[in-house]
Amino acid sequence: MLIGDCASDPPLSMTQRGLAAARADDVIYGLGAVALARGHEQMAVAVADEVARAALARAIAAIGADVAILDVADAWPATAAGAKDEVFPASALVAVADEARARPAISWVTVAGAVGEPCLLGGVPSETMAELVARAGGPLDDDWVAVAGGAPAGRLVEHDATLAAAGLPATLLVLPARHPWVRRLRTTVADWLWRAASACEGCRVCSDACPVTLTPHALVATLTSGRDDGTAPAAFAACTGCGVCDAACPASLSPRALAVDVRDRFALLAPRLDPPGAPATRRPGIDRALLTLRLGLGAYDRSVSR
């Protein structure tokens, strides 16, 4: 099945939900175009927002499309996809529709956090982080940083980085440079490994929270001990880097940093490795409201204008 993800926005972001509500017709058009190109016979859209759900239902009914609506948890990530399902975010489906209809290429990004007016903006790939922040009412702190992709899965980028250079993120989170999450993003993998060696208790909370059913607690144990304990690091080629494990860790460690580093190292070996099997099941991540508080972003939880 091909699933249009209209629900998986990280904390403070409304890109997928906002596009599903405002451009439902294009989401359904793009879904059909992708399904035809990739040979999918079944289609669905995943929603966790009543406004988006109603808009998509109208768009589906208007053309009599055979598209199911899946109601999913308000979580990060939220899509209830099976191992064999293929998922496209609403922003990608809108881009497909724009290209098919010869419209100018626009990148949709939620600019949120420590800005004057959090909002969903359409930008061009050459637009910089500073220009986007200015369009969102400017920063609330002179010493601010940009997190492309938002928290907990994003990365720090320079003020003059363009949307294209930042990877066309669907979320731009602006935070004061002194924010605790910024300090985490500036911590090196080597430092996270050292911290895990002294503080990880192997409690499994990170593994229990993993949306793709990986076992980061076992990977951390293998990396910090240097022992071959039967853990298969190659399985972490399937890591999505969503960061739920970090948000769940009671010791404030970063299993994600270690898992992503392993994943990226295996990606370099991809021509010499058999592709890993997809996780057998997928489950919703952490409740978005709870995750927002755990990330220390509660003070910036304001309505995003669409």
C-alpha positions in Angstrom: 0.0 0.0 0.0 1.1 3.6 -0.7 0.4 5.9 2.3 0.3 9.6 2.1 1.6 10.8 5.5 -0.4 13.8 6.6 0.3 13.4 10.3 3.9 13.0 11.1 5.0 16.5 12.0 7.6 16.9 14.8 6.8 19.1 17.8 5.8 22.7 16.9 5.5 21.8 13.2 2.4 21.8 11.0 3.8 21.2 7.5 2.1 17.9 6.6 -1.1 18.6 8.4 -1.3 22.1 7.1 -0.8 21.0 3.5 -3.3 18.2 3.8 -5.9 20.8 5.0 -5.0 23.6 2.5 -4.1 21.6 -0.5 -6.0 18.3 -0.1 -6.7 18.1 -3.9 -3.0 18.2 -4.7 -2.2 15.6 -2.0 -4.7 13.2 -3.5 -3.5 14.0 -7.1 0.1 13.4 -6.1 -0.8 10.2 -4.3 -2.5 8.8 -7.4 0.5 9.8 -9.6 3.0 8.2 -7.3 0.9 5.0 -7.0 0.7 4.7 -10.8 4.4 5.3 -11.3 5.4 2.8 -8.5 2.8 0.1 -9.2 0.7 0.4 -6.0 -2.9 -0.9 -6.2 -3.9 0.3 -2.8 -3.7 3.9 -1.5 -4.4 5.6 1.9 -3.8 8.8 3.7 -2.8 8.9 7.4 -4.3 11.7 9.4 -4.3 12.9 13.0 -6.1 16.2 12.5 -9.8 16.7 12.0 -9.4 19.7 9.7 -7.0 17.8 7.4 -9.3 14.7 7.6 -12.3 16.6 6.4 -10.5 18.3 3.6 -9.0 15.0 2.4 -12.4 13.3 2.6 -13.9 16.1 0.4 -11.0 15.8 -2.2 -11.4 12.0 -2.3 -15.2 12.2 -2.8 -14.9 14.9 -5.5 -13.1 12.6 -7.9 -14.4 9.2 -6.5 -10.9 8.1 -5.7 -10.3 4.7 -4.0 -8.3 6.1 -1.1 -8.7 4.9 2.5 -8.3 7.4 5.4 -6.3 6.0 8.3 -6.8 7.7 11.7 -3.5 7.6 13.5 -2.2 8.7 16.9 -1.1 12.3 17.4 2.5 11.2 17.9 6.0 11.5 16.5 6.3 9.7 14.2 2.6 8.9 13.7 2.1 6.9 10.5 0.8 3.3 11.1 2.6 1.8 8.2 3.3 -1.9 7.8 6.6 -3.4 6.8 5.7 -3.6 3.1 4.0 -0.2 2.9 5.6 2.8 1.2 5.1 6.2 2.8 5.3 9.6 1.1 4.8 12.8 3.2 2.1 15.2 2.1 4.8 17.8 1.1 6.3 15.4 -1.4 2.9 14.6 -2.9 2.1 18.3 -3.3 5.5 18.7 -5.0 4.6 15.9 -7.4 1.3 17.6 -8.2 3.0 20.9 -8.8 5.5 19.4 -11.2 2.8 17.6 -13.1 0.9 20.8 -13.5 4.0 22.9 -14.4 3.8 25.1 -11.4 6.9 26.7 -9.9 8.8 24.5 -7.5 8.1 25.5 -3.9 9.5 24.0 -0.7 7.0 24.1 2.2 8.5 24.6 5.7 7.1 25.4 9.1 9.2 28.0 10.9 8.6 27.7 14.6 10.2 28.1 18.0 11.7 31.4 19.1 10.3 33.5 16.3 7.7 36.3 16.3 5.0 34.6 14.2 5.3 30.8 13.8 4.0 29.9 10.3 3.9 27.6 7.4 5.8 29.2 4.5 6.4 28.4 0.9 10.0 29.1 0.0 12.4 28.6 -3.0 15.4 26.3 -2.6 17.8 29.3 -2.7 16.2 31.1 0.3 18.3 31.1 3.4 17.5 30.3 7.0 17.9 33.9 8.0 15.4 35.0 5.3 12.8 32.4 6.4 13.2 33.5 10.0 12.7 37.1 9.0 9.5 36.2 7.2 8.3 34.5 10.4 8.5 37.7 12.4 12.2 37.5 13.2 14.0 35.7 16.0 13.1 36.4 19.6 16.7 36.0 20.7 19.7 37.7 19.0 21.8 34.7 19.6 19.7 32.1 17.8 20.4 28.9 16.0 18.5 27.1 13.2 17.6 23.4 13.5 16.7 21.9 10.1 14.2 19.2 10.6 13.2 20.3 14.1 13.6 18.4 17.3 14.3 15.6 18.1 15.5 14.5 14.6 17.1 17.7 13.2 20.5 19.1 12.8 22.1 22.5 13.3 22.6 24.6 10.1 24.1 28.1 9.6 22.0 31.2 9.2 23.2 31.6 5.6 22.5 28.0 4.7 19.9 27.7 1.9 16.9 25.5 2.0 18.5 23.3 -0.7 21.8 23.0 1.3 19.8 22.2 4.4 18.1 19.3 2.6 14.8 21.0 2.0 13.6 20.4 5.6 9.8 20.5 6.3 10.5 22.1 9.7 12.9 24.9 10.7 13.1 25.2 14.5 14.6 28.4 15.8 16.1 28.2 19.4 18.3 30.4 21.6 21.9 29.2 21.4 21.8 28.4 25.1 18.8 26.0 24.8 19.6 22.5 26.3 18.6 20.8 23.0 21.1 22.9 21.1 23.8 21.8 23.5 22.8 18.2 22.8 23.1 18.7 19.0 26.6 20.1 19.5 27.8 17.1 21.4 30.0 14.8 19.4 29.4 11.1 18.8 32.6 10.3 20.7 31.3 12.2 23.7 27.9 10.4 23.5 29.8 7.1 23.4 31.8 8.0 26.5 28.7 9.2 28.4 26.8 6.0 27.5 29.7 3.9 28.7 29.4 5.4 32.2 25.6 6.1 32.4 23.6 3.6 30.3 21.9 1.1 32.6 20.5 -1.1 29.7 16.9 -0.3 30.8 15.5 -0.9 27.3 13.3 2.2 27.5 14.8 3.4 24.2 14.1 0.1 22.5 10.6 -0.1 23.8 10.0 3.4 22.3 11.6 2.8 18.9 8.9 3.2 16.2 10.7 0.7 13.9 11.3 -1.9 16.6 15.1 -1.7 16.7 17.0 -2.4 19.9 19.2 0.7 20.5 19.9 -0.4 24.1 21.7 -3.5 22.7 23.6 -1.4 20.2 24.8 1.0 22.9 25.9 -2.0 25.1 27.9 -3.5 22.1 29.6 -0.2 21.2 30.5 0.7 24.8 31.7 -2.7 25.8 33.4 -3.7 22.6 32.2 -7.2 23.0 30.5 -9.4 20.4 27.3 -10.2 22.3 25.2 -11.2 19.4 23.8 -7.8 18.5 23.6 -7.2 14.7 24.7 -3.6 14.1 23.8 -4.0 10.4 20.1 -4.0 11.5 20.5 -0.3 12.2 20.7 0.5 8.5 17.0 0.6 9.0 17.2 3.4 11.6 15.1 6.4 10.6 16.9 8.8 12.9 13.6 10.0 14.3 15.1 10.7 17.7 12.3 9.0 19.8 14.9 7.0 21.6 16.7 10.2 22.8 13.5 11.7 24.1 12.7 8.5 25.9 16.1 7.9 27.5 15.8 8.5 31.3 19.6 9.1 31.5 19.4 11.9 28.9 21.8 10.0 26.6 21.6 9.9 22.8 21.1 6.4 21.4 20.1 8.1 18.2 23.6 9.7 17.7 25.2 6.2 18.0 22.6 4.5 15.9 22.7 7.1 13.1 26.5 6.9 13.1 26.4 3.1 12.7 23.7 3.5 10.0 25.7 6.0 8.0 28.9 3.9 8.2 27.0 0.9 6.8 25.6 3.1 4.1 29.1 3.6 2.8 29.4 -0.2 2.6 26.1 -0.7 0.9 27.5 -2.1 -2.4 29.1 -4.9 -0.4 26.2 -5.7 1.9 22.9 -7.3 1.3 20.1 -4.8 2.1 18.7 -5.3 5.6 15.2 -6.6 6.0 12.6 -4.1 7.1 11.4 -4.3 10.7 8.5 -6.7 11.0 6.2 -4.1 12.6 6.0 -0.4 13.1 4.4 1.4 15.9 3.5 5.0 16.7 6.2 7.1 18.5 5.8 9.4 21.5 2.7 11.6 22.0 3.4 14.9 20.4 2.3 17.0 23.4 4.4 15.0 25.8 7.3 15.0 23.5 7.1 18.8 23.2 7.4 19.1 27.0 10.3 16.5 27.2 12.3 18.5 24.6 11.9 21.7 26.6 9.9 23.3 23.9 6.7 24.0 25.8 7.3 27.8 26.0 7.3 27.9 22.1 4.1 25.8 21.7 2.0 28.4 19.9 -0.5 28.2 17.0 1.1 28.0 13.6 -0.6 30.2 11.0 -1.3 28.4 7.7 
